[in-house]
Amino acid sequence: METRAGVVVLRGHRELYERTWHLFDKAREVTFAASDVRTWASHNQPPTQGKIRKLYRPGVLLDPTSAQHARHVATTGAQVRITTADLNETIIVDRRVAILAGSDRTFTVVWIPGVVQGVLTLFNTIWSQSKSLSEYELAHGELWEVAPRILELLASGASDTRAAKAMGISLRTYRRRVDSLMTTLGATSRFQAGVRARDLGLL
C-alpha cells in the first residue's frame, strides 16, 4: 500500500476489498465502469439500496458467464449500459471517492474532490452516449451467435473468402461481422482481436 494526501494505492483484490468495502455499506449512489466483470470481482455484489449504474464494454457480452452476470445485475434494479468508447475501469462512490483500476492489479483510491468530479464528468459523458443492455443486445444479438465461429476462423488464418464460404454467407456480410466483432472487442486489428479474445477465454 502506498499513501499520499487524498490518494492511496492498493495492491490486489484482497486489499481492495478489505480497505474499501465499508464505503459501500450505506452508499446512496455507486457507478461502475469496466471492460471485464472480473476487474471488480470483490465488488460485484454491492448493497442494492442505492442507485447503481454499471457501464461495460461490449466484449463482456461475448463471454457467457460475464454476459449472464450483466443480465443478472440488470434484473436487480441496477442500470446497465454498454459502450464502445474507451474507458478507464472505475468505481465512484457517492460522488466523493473514485477507485481507478491499474494495469498491474493495483487500484488507486482518490478522494480529492476536483479529481473525483473530473472522473465523474467523464463517466457521465460516456454514459449519456451508451445504450442500455437490452437495447444493445437487441441490436447485436446475431453477432453473439456467430462470434465463436468467426474467432475460430480468424485464428485458423483462413482467408475472408474461405471463411465466408465456410459460414455460408457472402464475403461482404462476413467482413461486416468481423468489423462488428473487432469493435465489440475494442480491437483495431484482427491480431489484436485475437489477443483480446484469448484474454477473455474465448479462444
PALUMZA-250274 format. One record per residue: y negated, z, x of N, C-alpha, C in turn; residue in one letter; residue number from 0. Coordinates in steps of 0.05 Angstrom, whole numbers. Atoms other than C-alpha are relative to their C-alpha. Example, Ala and Ser with C-alpha at 12.3 -4.5 7.8 and 13.67 -1.06 7.14 Angstrom:
2
      n_v      n_w      n_u     ca_v     ca_w     ca_u      c_v      c_w      c_u   r     k
       24        0       18       90      156      246      -24        0       18   a     0
       24       -1      -16       21      143      273      -22       14      -15   s     1
//
This chain:
203
      n_v      n_w      n_u     ca_v     ca_w     ca_u      c_v      c_w      c_u   r     k
       24        0       17        0        0        0      -25        0       18   m     0
       26        1      -13      -70      -18       24      -22        6      -20   e     1
       21       -8       19     -132       12       -8      -28       -5       11   t     2
       28        3       -6     -206       -7       -7      -15        8      -25   r     3
       16       -8       23     -263       11      -53        3      -20      -23   a     4
       -3       17       24     -245      -16     -122       24      -19        2   g     5
      -22       18       -4     -183      -52      -95       24       14       13   v     6
      -24      -10      -13     -111      -33      -79       21      -23        0   v     7
      -21       20       -3      -55      -79      -54       27       14       -1   v     8
      -27      -11        4       15      -62      -78       21      -20        9   l     9
      -21       18      -10       79      -90      -50       26        3      -16   r    10
      -24        1       15      137     -110      -94       -3       11      -29   g    11
        0       -8       28      153      -99     -168        2       30       -5   h    12
       -4      -28        4      175      -28     -160      -26       16        4   r    13
       26      -14       -4      109       -4     -131      -20       -8      -21   e    14
       18        9       21       71      -46     -181        5       16      -25   l    15
       -7      -15       24      108      -13     -238       -9       29        2   y    16
        6      -28       -3      101       57     -211      -30        7        0   e    17
       28       -6       -3       27       52     -197      -18      -10      -23   r    18
       18       12       21        2       12     -257       10        4      -29   t    19
      -11       -1       27       48       26     -317      -17       17      -19   w    20
       17      -18       16        2       82     -341      -23      -14      -13   h    21
       23       15       11      -53       31     -352        7      -12      -28   l    22
       -9       13       24      -12        1     -409        6       19      -24   f    23
       -7      -19       20        3       65     -447      -17       -1      -25   d    24
       19        0       23      -59       63     -491      -18      -24        1   k    25
       16       24       -2      -84       -6     -475       -6      -12      -27   a    26
        8       13       25     -123      -40     -531        2      -30        2   r    27
       -1       29       -4     -122     -109     -500       12       -6       27   e    28
      -13        8      -25      -76     -140     -448        3      -30        0   v    29
       -3       29       -3      -78     -211     -423       18       -6       24   t    30
      -18        8      -22      -24     -244     -380       -3      -30        5   f    31
       -1       28       -7      -25     -310     -343       22       -3       21   a    32
      -23        2      -19       39     -333     -308       12      -28       -1   a    33
      -15       25       -2       76     -394     -284       29        5       -5   s    34
      -28       -8        2      141     -356     -286        2       28      -13   d    35
       -1      -26       13      160     -299     -332       10       22       18   v    36
       -9      -20      -19      192     -264     -272      -22       12       17   r    37
       23      -10      -16      124     -255     -239       -6       29       -8   t    38
        7      -27       10      110     -195     -284       25       13      -12   w    39
      -26      -10       11      183     -174     -292       -2       29       -8   a    40
        2      -28        7      165     -100     -293      -19        6      -23   s    41
       20       -4       21      111     -110     -345        5      -19      -24   h    42
       -5       19       21      146     -158     -393        1       12      -28   n    43
       -1      -13       26      150     -106     -448      -22       21       -2   q    44
       22      -19        2       81      -74     -453       -2       12      -28   p    45
        4      -11       27       61      -29     -511      -11      -21      -19   p    46
        8       22       18       50      -72     -573      -21        8      -19   t    47
       20       -8       20       -3      -31     -609      -27      -14        4   q    48
       25       14       -6      -59      -70     -575        3      -30       -3   g    49
        1       29        1      -79     -143     -573       12      -11       26   k    50
      -14       11      -24      -33     -182     -526       -3      -31       -1   i    51
        1       29       -3      -46     -253     -501       16       -7       25   r    52
      -16       10      -23        4     -289     -456       -4      -30        3   k    53
        5       28       -6      -12     -355     -423       20       -9       22   l    54
      -21        9      -19       45     -393     -389       -5      -30        7   y    55
       -2       28       -7       53     -458     -352       24      -12      -14   r    56
      -22       13       15       99     -509     -387       28        3       13   p    57
      -26       -2      -13      153     -501     -334       17       23      -10   g    58
      -15      -23       12      172     -435     -367       19       -9      -21   v    59
      -16        9       22      200     -474     -425       24      -17        8   l    60
      -23       16       -9      248     -514     -382       24       18        6   l    61
      -22      -19       -5      289     -451     -366        7       13      -26   d    62
       -8      -11       26      328     -429     -428       -6       30       -3   p    63
        4      -29        2      323     -355     -412      -30        6       -2   t    64
       29       -4        1      248     -358     -398      -12       -9      -26   s    65
       10       10       26      236     -400     -460        6       19      -22   a    66
       -8      -19       20      274     -350     -502      -18       25        1   q    67
       18      -23       -3      232     -294     -474      -28       -6      -12   h    68
       27        8       10      167     -331     -490        0        0      -31   a    69
       -2        1       30      191     -343     -562        2       28      -12   r    70
       -3      -27       10      212     -271     -570      -27       15        0   h    71
       26      -13       -2      144     -246     -546      -18       -9      -24   v    72
       16       11       22      111     -292     -598        7       13      -27   a    73
       -9      -11       26      153     -261     -654       -9       30       -2   t    74
        8      -28        1      128     -191     -635      -29        4       -8   t    75
       28       -2        8       57     -207     -654      -19       -8       22   g    76
       17        9      -22       31     -228     -586       -8      -29       -4   a    77
        8       28        0       -8     -293     -579       11      -12       26   q    78
      -11       14      -23       29     -341     -533       -9      -28        0   v    79
       10       27       -3       -2     -405     -507       11      -12       25   r    80
       -9       16      -23       17     -460     -458      -23      -16       10   i    81
       22       16      -12      -30     -492     -409       12      -17       23   t    82
       -7       17      -23      -22     -549     -359      -20        4       23   t    83
       20       -5      -21      -82     -523     -319       12       18       21   a    84
       -8      -19      -22      -72     -489     -252      -11       27       -7   d    85
        9      -27        6      -77     -414     -260       11       19       21   l    86
       -9      -21      -18      -73     -353     -217       15       20      -18   n    87
      -16      -19       16      -19     -305     -242      -14       27       -1   e    88
       19      -22        4      -59     -248     -271        7       17      -24   t    89
        1      -17       23      -58     -188     -317      -27       13       -1   i    90
       26      -14        3     -123     -160     -345        4       21      -22   i    91
       -4      -22       19     -121      -92     -380      -27       10       -9   v    92
       25      -11       12     -177      -73     -428      -25       -9       13   d    93
       24       12      -13     -226     -118     -391      -12       17       22   r    94
       11      -17      -21     -232      -66     -337       17        1       26   r    95
      -17        1      -23     -173      -75     -290       14      -27        1   v    96
      -14       25       -3     -145     -141     -263       21        4       22   a    97
      -22       -1      -20      -78     -147     -227        7      -29        6   i    98
       -4       28       -9      -70     -211     -186       25       -2       17   l    99
      -25        3      -15       -2     -235     -161       -6      -17       25   a   100
        2       16      -24        2     -259      -89       25      -16        5   g   101
      -23       17       -5       50     -309      -59       22       14       16   s   102
      -19      -14      -17       85     -257      -16       10       26      -13   d   103
       -9      -24       15      107     -207      -70      -19       23        2   r   104
       20      -20        1       42     -170      -65      -16       -3      -26   t   105
       16        0       25       -2     -151     -124      -26       15        6   f   106
       26      -12       -5      -77     -137     -117      -11       10      -26   t   107
       11      -13       23     -105      -88     -167      -30        4        5   v   108
       29       -1       -3     -180      -94     -177      -13       13      -24   v   109
       15      -11       23     -227      -51     -219      -30        0        6   w   110
       29        5       -4     -294      -77     -194      -10      -16      -24   i   111
        8       13       26     -330      -95     -260       -7      -30        3   p   112
        8       28       -3     -361     -160     -235       23      -19        6   g   113
      -23       17       -7     -296     -186     -206       19       -2      -24   v   114
      -18        1       24     -255     -167     -268      -12      -18      -21   v   115
       13       17       20     -306     -201     -313        2      -30        8   q   116
       -3       28       -9     -303     -264     -270       28      -11       -5   g   117
      -28        8        5     -227     -266     -274        5       -4      -30   v   118
       -4        3       28     -230     -255     -349      -14      -25      -11   l   119
       14       24        9     -281     -311     -358       17      -25        7   t   120
      -17       22       -7     -235     -359     -321       24       -2      -18   l   121
      -23       -1       18     -176     -337     -363       -8      -11      -27   f   122
        9        8       27     -215     -346     -428       -5      -30       -2   n   123
        5       29       -1     -236     -416     -407       26      -16       -3   t   124
      -26       14        1     -164     -438     -395       13        5      -27   i   125
      -12       -7       26     -141     -401     -458      -11      -17      -22   w   126
       12       15       22     -190     -438     -502        8      -30        1   s   127
       -8       28       -3     -164     -505     -476       31       -3       -2   q   128
      -29        1        1      -90     -487     -483       10       -5      -29   s   129
      -12        4       26      -41     -498     -540       19       23       -7   k   130
      -19      -21        8       -1     -448     -580       28       -8        8   s   131
      -27        6       -8       72     -443     -560       13      -18      -21   l   132
      -13       17       21       96     -472     -627      -12      -28        0   s   133
       13       26        0       45     -529     -623       10      -16       24   e   134
       -9       14      -24       66     -546     -552       29       -9       -2   y   135
      -28        7        3      140     -544     -567        4      -23      -20   e   136
       -2       21       20      130     -588     -628       -7      -27       13   l   137
        9       25      -12       93     -640     -586       19      -10       22   a   138
      -16        8      -23      141     -639     -527       29        8       -2   h   139
      -27       -8        4      207     -617     -556       21      -19       11   g   140
      -19       20      -10      241     -682     -538        4        2       30   e   141
       -1       -2      -29      225     -671     -465       20       21        9   l   142
      -18      -22       -7      264     -605     -463       29      -10       -1   w   143
      -27        9        4      326     -642     -487        9      -18       23   e   144
       -8       19      -21      325     -696     -433       -7        9       28   v   145
        9       -9      -26      294     -657     -376       24        4       20   a   146
      -22       -4      -19      361     -635     -345       12      -26       11   p   147
      -11       25       -9      387     -706     -342      -20      -15       18   r   148
       20       12      -17      321     -732     -313        0       13       27   i   149
        0      -14      -26      322     -679     -259       25       -7       16   l   150
      -25        7      -14      395     -696     -243       -3      -28       12   e   151
        3       27      -10      377     -770     -236      -20       -1       23   l   152
       19       -1      -21      316     -755     -194       12       11       26   l   153
      -13      -13      -23      357     -710     -148       21      -19       13   a   154
      -20       18      -11      410     -765     -140      -12      -23       15   s   155
       13       22      -14      358     -814     -114        2      -26      -14   g   156
       -4       25       15      373     -865     -168      -27      -13       -4   a   157
       24       15        5      321     -920     -177       -8        4      -29   s   158
        9       -3       27      279     -918     -240       15      -18      -19   d   159
      -15       20       16      314     -980     -266       28       10       -6   t   160
      -28      -10        4      383     -950     -255        0       25      -17   r   161
        1      -25       15      362     -882     -283       -5       -6      -30   a   162
        6        7       28      332     -914     -346       25      -11      -14   a   163
      -24       12       12      396     -953     -357       21       22       -5   k   164
      -20      -22        3      439     -891     -347       -7       17      -25   a   165
        8      -16       23      398     -855     -401       -2      -17      -25   m   166
        0       17       23      399     -915     -447      -28       -3      -12   g   167
       27        3       10      323     -920     -452      -14      -21       17   i   168
       15       20      -15      271     -970     -429      -12       12       26   s   169
       12       -9      -25      241     -967     -359      -26       14       -5   l   170
       26      -11        7      173     -953     -389        3       28      -11   r   171
       -4      -26       12      199     -895     -431       10       20       21   t   172
      -10      -18      -21      237     -866     -371      -23       10       17   y   173
       22       -7      -18      175     -868     -327      -20       19      -14   r   174
       18      -17       15      133     -836     -382       11       28       -2   r   175
      -13      -27        1      183     -779     -388        0       14       27   r   176
        2      -12      -27      184     -769     -313      -28       11        4   v   177
       28       -9       -2      108     -764     -314       -5       25      -15   d   178
        3      -23       16      111     -714     -370       14       24       12   s   179
      -15      -22      -13      163     -673     -333      -15       10       24   l   180
       16       -8      -23      121     -673     -270      -24       17       -8   m   181
       22      -16       10       62     -648     -310        9       28       -9   t   182
      -11      -26        9      105     -594     -341        6       18       23   t   183
       -7      -16      -23      128     -571     -273      -24        5       18   l   184
       24       -4      -17       57     -574     -245        3      -14       27   g   185
       -6       15      -25       81     -625     -193      -17      -25        2   a   186
       16       25       -5       40     -681     -161       17      -22       11   t   187
      -18       21      -10      100     -718     -134       29        6      -10   s   188
      -27       -5        9      173     -727     -151       15       19       18   r   189
      -13      -19      -18      194     -690      -89       -8       29       -7   f   190
        9      -26        7      151     -631     -109       12        9      -27   q   191
      -13       -7       25      180     -634     -179       28       10        5   a   192
      -26       -9       -7      249     -627     -148        0       28       11   g   193
        3      -27      -12      227     -567     -107       -5       21      -21   v   194
        7      -20       21      197     -532     -167       24        3      -20   r   195
      -23       -2       18      258     -548     -210       21       18       13   a   196
      -19      -18      -14      302     -515     -156       -9       29       -1   r   197
       11      -27        1      256     -455     -155        5       13      -27   d   198
       -5      -10       27      266     -448     -230       30        2       -6   l   199
      -28       -1        4      341     -454     -221       11      -22      -18   g   200
       -8       23       18      344     -520     -259       17      -20       14   l   201
      -17       18      -16      379     -557     -202       19       16       17   l   202
//
